[in-house]
């Protein structure tokens, strides 16, 4: 089941160092890259149907095409390494074991969108990983793989590492750009029609670390090689995560379309301690929870998860065994959501806190049936009334927990 | 009058960074980091200094600094122990680790020991779900943390 495209060098000792990286094929895509025109690179990525790996799954080629063809302003590439969705720990594997793959991907992407400066935004807590990446950037500059003449091909590119400082919402691309501009990480209003992102008013592409790391393979081997993996609509591979009650937690690169239950049982070694599976949160905390009997038919691709009322998200699966109290798990996540709401929109800032408080009351044994209705009312208030998708997705998942595990909530609401 | 200035090294780093961003305001987070490394926390003097440096107001710096949880707006202990409490770590025993550390250090979450040696915090997802539970001491992750592992580490520090 496991394939190795992005994770090819993860097990090679010291692959984070330039000389080892070079021996193992890093920067191998540059020759073909610079033989192509920028447009041809975009067409290749377009053809590969490479989807964004940060959670949304948007087509990467479509995003790149939003950059205006004729543009007298500088164009920027911003790499989103703010990874902070609970259950997600995939980008850090790339940053730790193969940072030169990321830099190679940045070179490919920058050339395609005609950018000469890229920023890598890494979450503040990832100090070790930021140092790794900075070291790789320094090595690349010294070897003329970055700078005025990338690889001797006459293309100029600078890469700057920028550290966040502890804010989940900065993983949202417009909040990330606000943060990069030196402000509070408040998401921006969405435009009516599709347009690029803007960094100080300059057209900008924001892509996830893993997305960028998937680009060199496609540039080097062509789109067809990538299309050979995965499903028709979700081609290629993804770094899937397993955490929670699982025997072998970790990150595994798999083609899209493999059965979730097989991944849990065969790759993850099954539920921890041989206990019974109760539920899976499939793609980070912001995806709908799935009951054990729901996952039998599910395959790990965007379409299958959507058909089954959830999302593939970041591919970070959190496995819950039979001993887990769902109301308690939900409270845990609402403490997270309340803490991480950026506070810009009142419904989200207050609503997430109210749900957290009400859940606390229910867990303390003081809940009534009406409290559950209040939570669902608050969800209606959260849904569709805010600037970014944080609040709506929180509302959806709250409803999914209550709907699917209603009897557990009811059993706790003993005060009428 | 501001009682804080960048060290020579930070000043040099600041000049380098200026060339790497289209606008000065982008340096807000990097400057806050440099100041915090130098001073230990973001004091009012730091805010005033950075406001001058970045041609903005101290209030603007405060607004940004207070948004990000990693900037300390008050002094903290030499060792900042941060327990990840989000779901994957909670499923793997972060609560037990918290109880142990509260008892061991004799302080509650959010407090510092009297000698300002340790500060205990609970934090949201550290992105270490596959090696849960995770505790971060200053900037180092202790992964697959156990009470025994933490005891050994902390006792080593205390000496």
Interface residues (C-beta under 8 A of the other chain):
Chain A: X74 X83 X84 X85 X86 X87 X88 X89 X92 X117 X123 X124 X125 X126 X127 X128 X158 X160 X162 X163 X164 X165 X166 X167 X168 X179 X180 X181 X182 X183 X184 X185 X199 X200 X202 X241 X242 X243 X244 X245 X249 X250 X251 X281 X285 X316 X318 X320 X324 X329 X332 X333 X335 X336 X339 X340 X342
Chain B: X20 X21 X22 X23 X25 X26 X27 X28 X29 X30 X32 X33 X54 X63 X64 X67 X68 X69 X70 X71 X85 X86 X87 X88 X90 X91 X92 X123 X124 X125 X126 X127 X128 X129 X130 X131 X132 X136 X139 X140 X141
